[in-house]
Amino acid sequence: MAVDMNKKISKGFWVKLVSAPILMFAFAYAMVPIYDVFCEITGFNGTTSRIQSEQQYVVDEDRKVGVGFFAMTMGGFPVQFGPKVESMEIVPGEFYTTSYIAKNNTDEVVIGQAIPSVAPTDAALHFKKLECFCFNKQVFEPHEEVEMSLRFVVDPALDRRIKDISLSYNFFKLEG
């Protein structure tokens, strides 16, 4: 059985050959915002919820939950960053305010964005933020120290077996 090497490759073959990598790139590019929306809706990957106003919750006075605050910075981010308080004991349904401190140790303007994560993952849907420095990119002037506030509530619908929640922020450097 001999293969005819003189056969021409059809135009349809070339269209498919060029279209496949373009479609794969477009799909991969679209996955990032789709994944972000998925995480926000489901709390998957420790993503917290955002609320627009101070809603009324039924306060569960008989219950206490420990909330630990943690901070990290990615390599190349020249800003010291940490929580003002390391932990709080809260009552689900009540609003609380705390803050993180950031200090730019350079002679240059630094721009960054904090990405939150909540553990255990089941608590992420119930940890709701009204105000957070993580909602926007942060601009740090040279040698500036900034106190950045966080206002949150833990929904009383949180599983009663969860006694402690960890809120962690990871600060990334952004370009210009």
N, C-alpha and C positions, 0 to 999 in steps of 0.2 A: 504494500500500500504506500504509494508515494504522495507526498503533500505538494500541492501546487503552490510554489513560492511566488508566482506571478499574480496571485489573487489580490485584488485591491481591498484595502480595509475601508469599510463603509463609513459614511459621514456620521451615522448614528452611533457607531462605536466610539468615535472621537468625542462626540457630545457627552456620552456617558462617562468616558475616561476623565474628561475635564470637570464635569459636574460633580462627580463623587467627592473629590477632595474639598471643593467649595462648599458643598452641603455639610460635610463633616465639620469643617471649620465653623460654619454658621451655627450648627447644633451645639458645638462646644462653647461658643461665645454666648449663646442664649442660656446655657445651663447655669451660669453664675447668678443672674438675677432670679431665675426660676428657683434655684436652691435657696437663695436668701428669703424669698417669699414663703417657701415651704417651711423653712426653719422658724420664721416669725409666727406663722399660723400654728404650727404644731409644737413649738418649743424644742424641736429636735436640735441636738448639738448645743444645748444649754442656752439657746437664744431667748432673751427675755421679751416680755410684752411691753408695749407703750400705750399709755392712756392719755387722753387729751385734757381731762379735767378731774378734779378731786371728787370722784364718785363716792356715794355712800355705800359702805359695806356694813354688814352685821358684824360688830366687833365681838370676838370670841375671848372675853376677859379671863376665862378659865384655862387658857392655853398660852404657852410661851414657846417661841421658836428662836433659836440662836442663829444669828446671821454673821458670818465671818467675811471680812473684806480683804482682798488680796490684789496685788499689782505686779505687773511685769512689763518690761520694755524689750522690744526686739533689738537685735544687734544694730548698731549704727544710729540708735535714737539717743542723743546726748542730753536727755532730760531726766533728772531724778524724779521719781513718781512713786507715790505711796498713799495709803489711806490715812486720814487724820485719826480715826479710831480703828482698831483692829477687829472689833466685834461689838455687837449689840444684842440685847435680848428684847425681842419685839412681841407684840400682841397682834395676831392676824386681824386685819380689818382696819387697823390704825395706820395713819401716814407718818412717816419718819423722814428726817433730813439728816444727812451726813455729808462729808466732803472728802475729796482727795487733794493732795498737795503736789504740785509739779514745779520744778525749778530748772530753768534753762541754764546750764553751766558754760555756755559758749558765748563768743562774741558775735554770733550770727543769729538771725531770725530762724526759728525751727518750727515747722508745721507738722502736726501729727493727728492721728485719729485713734481713739480707744475703741477696742472691740470687747464687748462684755461676754461673759459665759457664766452660767449658773449650774451648780451641782448640788444635789443630784438632778439629773435631767428631768425627772418628774416634777420638780419644783419650778422649773423654768416658766411654764405657762402661768403659774400663780404669782410669780415675782413681777410686779407691774411698776413701771417707772413713769412718773409724771414729768420729772425734770432730770436731765442727765447730760453731762458734758460729752458723753459718747454719741449724742445725736448729731453733733457737728464736728467738723475739723477744728483743731485748736491751733492758734498762732501764738508762739512764745517769743517774746522780744528778748534780746540779749540780756542774760543774767536776771531775768524776770522770774519772780516766784508768784504762782497763781494758786488760789484756793478755788477748786471746781466743785460745785454742789451736785448732790444726788438726792432726789425726793422720790420715795418709793412706798409701796404698800404690798403686803403679802395677802393674797386673797384667802379668806377663811375656808374656801373650798379645798385648800391644800390637804392632801392625805394626812390624816392624824398620826400616822406612823413616822412622818418626817419631822424630826426634832431640830435638825440643823441644816442650814443652807449656806453655801459658799458662793460669794459673788466675786468674780475675778475679772480684772481688766488687763488687756494686753495692748500697750501703746505701740503703734507703728509710725515710722517716719514717712511723710508724704513729700513728694517733690513739688516745689513752687505752687 
